[in-house]
Amino acid sequence: MIATILLQAGGLGQYGQLVPMVLIIVVFYFFMIRPQVKKQKDQKKYVEELKKGDRVITNAGIHGRIIDVNDNTFLVEVDNGKIRFDKSAISLEASKALNTPVVEKKA
């Protein structure tokens, strides 16, 4: 909108077409790229903080408890045995919801 007003006033000259493109790139960065990078950082931090005994849910929906931690993998105990998963297979949202205690409201 600002670019349109400046174009009508003739104040931008040859840079008139550049301003809308810059605005599109800025909006794209703040609404698409930045949140994705933040989400990736949060996922990496969460996986690095996991330790033996934590309950997790994988991206495939498998529930279990971590019994061993290696550099790139977790050994997860499930009902029927043990399965080794890559650290990237752990779901941040589902696992956080599983491990956060439920606080009951008093009426």
Secondary structure, DSSP 8 states (H G I E B T S, - for coil): -HHHHHHHHT-SGGGTTHHHHHHHHHHHIIIIIHHHHHHHHHHHHHHHH--TT-EEEBTT--EEEEEEE-SSEEEEEETTEEEEEEGGGB-HHHHHHHHS-------
